[in-house]
């Protein structure tokens, strides 16, 4: 099956091509089923490739496949190549698996939308781009996928572009990611200038030729790139605004594609990071700071999707913290577990929004467990997973990161454990406001009904919340099961052990915390107690009351006013600079120079035009004058000669 690796990417691309050509004719729901089958088939092939890779007997299981020579220019020989190893295969399995469930869910969620086929067209291309990114054997192929997911995110975030907020959110995501992409491109150029190759394995084999200073520069430039894609400080504000897109898009971005791309890329270039301790420490600090700041912001948000968005930023910060400590397997473990429980939480939030006819304000929900029992049960599993309540997957994944951080950087561990407490608190706040307390949803107490101007569901607007159809709840059940049991990947020596599968990819570059068993037990107890305690505190505070102004400071509701800061420092000065260029530079300098040249030629032309009188006598005078001048010149030459 290894030789069929290309089908993993090709199948979603075929789905995209068919939808591009005939999506409108297929319509709703056939277009959705076609897209779902395409991604599902990719998952089936991925499982086959995974099983084949298991049969490879080598210290590091790997397989390379060059499809064709993409750029054959002198020394620049770039192949459209794929590279399969445990790291890329882990990514492929959860990308295709979770994306299949999100596609299935979307058939129900997007029912009745006027652009139903176009939505699935973008979704198939999104998945294909992410697969190109993780399977690429060199930096340029990875960059193609990198730009592909960025473009698709723009289309999907601004999918309901008739809303100004959605259109602005799409542009914001695009601009922030382009800023990060500058760093990625510069890193690629620097790599080429030193080793004259883009192939990952060739780069790592020639790492001694790069030089320590250049390695650090490459790592920091890559960090700039992944700050944009994986929403880390200072390039994270776009991710919360990206919630303007349909909820399945949020689930796909946060669980299976795009934001995990940065984590994957840093894990892929682990030999470079290992050679630059200062770059590793920088990544760890950025991750810890992002995790904490995003967690505090999530504590005061009212939009259910924005709470989950800032939660993703925080969890990604944990993954960066692990990478900065050299604990790559721990980062991947949390990435996989997060894919399950964050996909579940976003789809659960979508079920809530669907049941409330597009209401997203937590303060206008309440007691939904009585109306949406399936959504509540499955969402509760995701809530307890991300809160790291033992023995669910989040406990093991987050605990693994905190253990390694304690051994590597105790000060950052303190930031991590505080962030874990905040995570348990704000997720319990969300659950308490949405599913407990009294009925506060629109119409329950005679209040106003939600604005239906942009509602896309076709099942009308009854006054009472309703459970989602089976096509939306089946993915919830599947994701809740895997979110709950994914902790088995922490069992060393088992056939499901992630460490046994992935560790050989990192080899000697992997950090070993060497903590004693008693220290591990103490840290595990601290993790578990903190999680349970703050879950109970969050529920106690928010299951019966929806307003606690003292705990929802405007500073946190305004996301630390970072958007306002950027607007003041960059936005307004840029606007004034643009106005100055439009009012002064363009008309007076640029246009003035162009118009001045044109005026000079026009003036000289006007003078020369006077010599063209049309009278023969004037032309004869001119000829005679010229002849005299020439004759005089020749006589002068003869005289002085």
Secondary structure as UniProt FT lines:
FT   HELIX           2..4
FT   HELIX           6..54
FT   STRAND          62..73
FT   TURN            74..75
FT   STRAND          76..85
FT   HELIX           86..109
FT   TURN            110..112
FT   TURN            114..115
FT   HELIX           116..135
FT   HELIX           139..157
FT   TURN            158..162
FT   HELIX           164..195
FT   HELIX           200..205
FT   HELIX           207..209
FT   HELIX           212..229
FT   TURN            230..231
FT   TURN            233..234
FT   HELIX           237..241
FT   HELIX           242..244
FT   HELIX           247..251
FT   HELIX           252..256
FT   HELIX           258..260
FT   HELIX           261..268
FT   HELIX           270..274
FT   HELIX           277..298
FT   TURN            299..300
FT   HELIX           304..324
FT   TURN            325..326
FT   HELIX           328..355
FT   TURN            356..357
FT   HELIX           362..364
FT   HELIX           368..370
FT   HELIX           373..386
FT   TURN            387..388
FT   TURN            390..391
FT   HELIX           393..408
FT   HELIX           410..435
FT   TURN            442..445
FT   TURN            453..454
FT   HELIX           470..485
FT   HELIX           486..490
FT   TURN            492..493
FT   TURN            495..496
FT   HELIX           498..506
FT   HELIX           507..509
FT   HELIX           517..542
FT   HELIX           549..551
FT   HELIX           554..557
FT   HELIX           559..561
FT   HELIX           562..566
FT   HELIX           567..571
FT   HELIX           572..580
FT   HELIX           581..590
FT   HELIX           591..609
FT   TURN            610..611
FT   HELIX           616..640
//
